[in-house]
Amino acid sequence: MTTTSTFPYDGQLFKSSNKKYQETVFFVHFYEGSKALMKRHIDLVNELGFDAFAFNLVSTKEMLKNPLSKKNIFGIKHIWADQIEFLLNSLPENKILFSFSNPSSSAIESMYYRQCRDIKAMICDSGPSGKFIISFYNLLRYYKEKGMLESLFKAILTPVFWSQHLHKDMDAHLKHFPKNFPILSIRGWKDKLIPPDHIDCVFEGHPQLMWRKLSLPKAGHLNGLKDFKEEYAQGVKLFLSEVATPISS
C-alpha cells in the first residue's frame, strides 16, 4: 500500500499494491470516528485490489463556530454532506462509497446533490437509522451505562444540532437515486444503537434500489470486520466483485 496526501480535510489516497479494479472505495467514517480508524477496512479493500480514499469529517466542536452548511442549511448532517460532496468532486475516477452508522445519511445527501454521478455503488455499515430519535436514545442509554458524562452530554445535544429533518429527508434523497442502484446494507443483529429494523426503514420504501443485506447474527454496532472478519470480508468481496469494473490485462 502506498499513500498520497494532497487533499483537504486530511484526505488521503491509499493505493493498492495489486490494483484489480478501476473504482476507488471512498470511506466516510462513523460519528466521533476518524480516518485512522478506517485502517482495517482500507486494508481489506486494498487486499481485494481497490485503491481507497479516507478523510476526517469536520468535528462537531468546530461546527459550533458556524453551524450552517454552504447551502445555508443548519445542522451537522448537512455540513458533512457538503464536505463529502466536495471531496467526491475532487476525485475524478469512478467511486464506490463505503459509509458507517448515521454519517451514511450525510453520504446519501451528497450523492443526491451529485445525482450519484460517478458513484457505482454504496456500502452502508451499521446505519443509517430511519428512527433517529430512538437511535440516539439508545446511544444515551449506552453512554450512561459506560459512565461517560461528556459523551452523554453529546448524545443529548446531537439530535438538536444534527438536522431539522432528523432522518426524514433521506426518503426524498433516495427517491432520486438511479434505478437498480446497488447498495449493500451491513447490520449486526445484536446492535443496540441502530438495530436492523431501524436500517430497514431507510431502504424498504425504495423498490427502485437494488439493495441487499449482509446480516451478522452475532455482531453489534460497527464491530463486524473486527470480530467476524471471515463472514464480513466474504460478503463485501462478493458485492464489490459484482459492481466494480475489472482492469483489463
Solvent accessible surface area in square Angstrom, and as a share of the most:
residue,aa,sasa,rsa
1,M,105,0.47
2,T,90,0.52
3,T,63,0.37
4,T,54,0.31
5,S,75,0.48
6,T,119,0.69
7,F,45,0.19
8,P,62,0.39
9,Y,74,0.28
10,D,84,0.43
11,G,0,0.00
12,Q,33,0.15
13,L,22,0.11
14,F,21,0.09
15,K,82,0.35
16,S,13,0.08
17,S,104,0.67
18,N,91,0.46
19,K,87,0.37
20,K,95,0.40
21,Y,36,0.14
22,Q,88,0.39
23,E,0,0.00
24,T,2,0.01
25,V,0,0.00
26,F,0,0.00
27,F,2,0.01
28,V,0,0.00
29,H,7,0.03
30,F,43,0.18
31,Y,36,0.14
32,E,92,0.41
33,G,17,0.16
34,S,32,0.21
35,K,36,0.15
36,A,77,0.60
37,L,104,0.52
38,M,3,0.01
39,K,123,0.52
40,R,117,0.43
41,H,16,0.07
42,I,4,0.02
43,D,41,0.21
44,L,11,0.06
45,V,0,0.00
46,N,13,0.07
47,E,123,0.55
48,L,31,0.16
49,G,0,0.00
50,F,1,0.00
51,D,10,0.05
52,A,0,0.00
53,F,0,0.00
54,A,1,0.00
55,F,3,0.01
56,N,44,0.23
57,L,14,0.07
58,V,27,0.16
59,S,59,0.38
60,T,31,0.18
61,K,157,0.67
62,E,93,0.42
63,M,11,0.05
64,L,116,0.58
65,K,172,0.73
66,N,92,0.47
67,P,41,0.26
68,L,79,0.39
69,S,8,0.05
70,K,154,0.65
71,K,82,0.35
72,N,118,0.61
73,I,42,0.21
74,F,78,0.32
75,G,1,0.01
76,I,9,0.05
77,K,0,0.00
78,H,5,0.02
79,I,23,0.12
80,W,7,0.02
81,A,1,0.00
82,D,14,0.07
83,Q,5,0.02
84,I,0,0.00
85,E,32,0.15
86,F,89,0.37
87,L,0,0.00
88,L,0,0.00
89,N,81,0.41
90,S,41,0.27
91,L,5,0.02
92,P,121,0.76
93,E,56,0.25
94,N,59,0.30
95,K,0,0.00
96,I,0,0.00
97,L,0,0.00
98,F,0,0.00
99,S,0,0.00
100,F,3,0.01
101,S,10,0.06
102,N,12,0.06
103,P,0,0.00
104,S,0,0.00
105,S,3,0.02
106,S,0,0.00
107,A,0,0.00
108,I,0,0.00
109,E,3,0.02
110,S,0,0.00
111,M,0,0.00
112,Y,67,0.26
113,Y,73,0.28
114,R,7,0.02
115,Q,150,0.67
116,C,9,0.05
117,R,130,0.47
118,D,39,0.20
119,I,10,0.05
120,K,71,0.30
121,A,0,0.00
122,M,0,0.00
123,I,0,0.00
124,C,0,0.00
125,D,5,0.02
126,S,2,0.01
127,G,0,0.00
128,P,0,0.00
129,S,1,0.00
130,G,11,0.10
131,K,69,0.29
132,F,3,0.01
133,I,96,0.49
134,I,87,0.44
135,S,3,0.02
136,F,15,0.06
137,Y,123,0.47
138,N,26,0.13
139,L,21,0.10
140,L,45,0.22
141,R,124,0.45
142,Y,78,0.30
143,Y,36,0.14
144,K,142,0.60
145,E,128,0.58
146,K,116,0.49
147,G,55,0.52
148,M,90,0.40
149,L,140,0.69
150,E,124,0.56
151,S,19,0.12
152,L,36,0.18
153,F,124,0.52
154,K,64,0.27
155,A,3,0.03
156,I,94,0.48
157,L,66,0.33
158,T,6,0.03
159,P,22,0.14
160,V,99,0.57
161,F,64,0.26
162,W,3,0.01
163,S,3,0.02
164,Q,141,0.63
165,H,75,0.33
166,L,39,0.19
167,H,41,0.18
168,K,140,0.59
169,D,18,0.09
170,M,6,0.03
171,D,67,0.35
172,A,52,0.41
173,H,16,0.07
174,L,0,0.00
175,K,129,0.55
176,H,128,0.57
177,F,7,0.03
178,P,62,0.39
179,K,160,0.68
180,N,85,0.44
181,F,10,0.04
182,P,17,0.11
183,I,0,0.00
184,L,3,0.02
185,S,0,0.00
186,I,2,0.01
187,R,5,0.02
188,G,3,0.03
189,W,147,0.52
190,K,131,0.56
191,D,6,0.03
192,K,158,0.67
193,L,24,0.12
194,I,5,0.03
195,P,31,0.19
196,P,28,0.18
197,D,70,0.36
198,H,10,0.05
199,I,0,0.00
200,D,20,0.10
201,C,64,0.38
202,V,10,0.06
203,F,0,0.00
204,E,113,0.51
205,G,56,0.54
206,H,4,0.02
207,P,129,0.81
208,Q,45,0.20
209,L,11,0.05
210,M,110,0.49
211,W,54,0.19
212,R,93,0.34
213,K,99,0.42
214,L,25,0.13
215,S,36,0.23
216,L,3,0.02
217,P,54,0.34
218,K,145,0.61
219,A,1,0.01
220,G,16,0.16
221,H,45,0.20
222,L,46,0.23
223,N,38,0.20
224,G,4,0.03
225,L,4,0.02
226,K,126,0.54
227,D,70,0.36
228,F,54,0.23
229,K,119,0.50
230,E,144,0.64
231,E,82,0.37
232,Y,0,0.00
233,A,18,0.14
234,Q,108,0.48
235,G,14,0.14
236,V,0,0.00
237,K,99,0.42
238,L,104,0.52
239,F,3,0.01
240,L,1,0.01
241,S,54,0.35
242,E,101,0.45
243,V,21,0.12
244,A,12,0.09
245,T,45,0.26
246,P,87,0.55
247,I,76,0.39
248,S,103,0.66
249,S,162,1.05
